[in-house]
Amino acid sequence: MREKVLTQEELKKQVGIEAAKYVKNEMIVGLGTGSTANYMIDELGRKIKEEHLKIIGVTTSKATSKQAQALGIPLKAIDEVEYVDLTIDSADEISENFHGIKGGGGALLFEKIVASYSRQYIWIVDESKLVKQLGAFPLPVEVVKYGAKQLYRFFENKGYHPHFRTTNEGKKFITDSGNYIIDLHLEVIANPIILGEELDKFVGVVEHGLFLNMVNKVIVGTKKGLRTYSN
Amino acid sequence: MREKVLTQEELKKQVGIEAAKYVKNEMIVGLGTGSTANYMIDELGRKIKEEHLKIIGVTTSKATSKQAQALGIPLKAIDEVEYVDLTIDSADEISENFHGIKGGGGALLFEKIVASYSRQYIWIVDESKLVKQLGAFPLPVEVVKYGAKQLYRFFENKGYHPHFRTTNEGKKFITDSGNYIIDLHLEVIANPIILGEELDKFVGVVEHGLFLNMVNKVIVGTKKGLRTYSN
């Protein structure tokens, strides 16, 4: 019998459905942003409809809010709840020691805020996101508009190979908070902790895409099936 | 002969005029925000009109832009210049070792951005602003709107006595970048460096009002005359 080879899209769907199993009745659930998270949100929508699951969603982007509303998931803002039971989100890169890069979708700030107030935090990815060391994926840095070019030049002088993120129309991408994103093409991040502290200190940096020591569980879709790692 | 006792307002005006002496022809000048800085900007306007001083101003707030424009000072945004020769700004509190608290006027983010790219940085204050240790003046922290209440609760639990800054109409104050300000009533800041690093790390904190190791010169208006300190 020939094994069916799953596409990346099918792997994403599988982990999305698997992650939704961790969502229990009456939970307040942080809903991540991105293509893998979308499958998880679709599955929660199905469970609400077909299995009478009752949850409150806390969204991490305008895009996710729209999807969740269409599915009939009741929503609250992060400031309307006391805490979040569980947040499920995707990631752009995960290292062997469970550090991650997020922000490929541009929602890193709200994603980090919701994750910060979550009791449990799960990442769902396909196996292409697992790396030995972070850095091949460009690191997104959300920056205040005023002085953004000065910051860009500063990153350039540091050898961080910055690029302003742009829209398909070639305009500077604007985040849900009204800021720019500068992607740093670093190739290898030798020490994410030190880089994170450095970026935190720069004036004009609102937040960066290094999610360090935050995740509790990682669900990975591989061609040989699902794998779950606990941190 | 009886000495004339100067009011606080007269002291502010004196240091404003004194600071304007450091502005030379063809300079790119960062223009601070607040009542003391206003006197300095008025004096620059007078020099442009009466003494044909030629400068370009880089402003730190919408309020300062308005004042400078009315005085005929040519303006550029921080991203339109390569660097700033000299920034002159006021401060809310200055410690013995030249650390400062700024942001009483709500413009700390743009003020810090402009100061970061300035070759020289001068503070102008009346003597009431000089303190042994920082902290009696509430420390402003500019925070992202999303999750601001969570952050407030977090500050409360840390014993930082947070207060959302409000307008005269009782609404939450909004900064020029569209964020909130939480003022921390700390009374004494034992170690500003460590507190600054801690605040930099918090998710949702855009910037804080601790200006550490930034200033080169402080001009102080005292009842016995002007005093200038170099750092």
Boltz contact constraints between the chains, C-beta under 6 A:
constraints:
  - contact:
      token1: [A, 78]
      token2: [B, 147]
      max_distance: 6.0
  - contact:
      token1: [A, 79]
      token2: [B, 149]
      max_distance: 6.0
  - contact:
      token1: [A, 110]
      token2: [B, 146]
      max_distance: 6.0
  - contact:
      token1: [A, 112]
      token2: [B, 203]
      max_distance: 6.0
  - contact:
      token1: [A, 113]
      token2: [B, 146]
      max_distance: 6.0
  - contact:
      token1: [A, 113]
      token2: [B, 147]
      max_distance: 6.0
  - contact:
      token1: [A, 113]
      token2: [B, 203]
      max_distance: 6.0
  - contact:
      token1: [A, 113]
      token2: [B, 204]
      max_distance: 6.0
  - contact:
      token1: [A, 116]
      token2: [B, 203]
      max_distance: 6.0
  - contact:
      token1: [A, 117]
      token2: [B, 150]
      max_distance: 6.0
  - contact:
      token1: [A, 144]
      token2: [B, 177]
      max_distance: 6.0
  - contact:
      token1: [A, 146]
      token2: [B, 110]
      max_distance: 6.0
  - contact:
      token1: [A, 146]
      token2: [B, 113]
      max_distance: 6.0
  - contact:
      token1: [A, 147]
      token2: [B, 78]
      max_distance: 6.0
  - contact:
      token1: [A, 147]
      token2: [B, 113]
      max_distance: 6.0
  - contact:
      token1: [A, 149]
      token2: [B, 79]
      max_distance: 6.0
  - contact:
      token1: [A, 150]
      token2: [B, 117]
      max_distance: 6.0
  - contact:
      token1: [A, 177]
      token2: [B, 144]
      max_distance: 6.0
  - contact:
      token1: [A, 178]
      token2: [B, 178]
      max_distance: 6.0
  - contact:
      token1: [A, 200]
      token2: [B, 200]
      max_distance: 6.0
  - contact:
      token1: [A, 200]
      token2: [B, 201]
      max_distance: 6.0
  - contact:
      token1: [A, 201]
      token2: [B, 200]
      max_distance: 6.0
  - contact:
      token1: [A, 203]
      token2: [B, 112]
      max_distance: 6.0
  - contact:
      token1: [A, 203]
      token2: [B, 113]
      max_distance: 6.0
  - contact:
      token1: [A, 203]
      token2: [B, 116]
      max_distance: 6.0
  - contact:
      token1: [A, 204]
      token2: [B, 113]
      max_distance: 6.0
  - contact:
      token1: [A, 206]
      token2: [B, 206]
      max_distance: 6.0
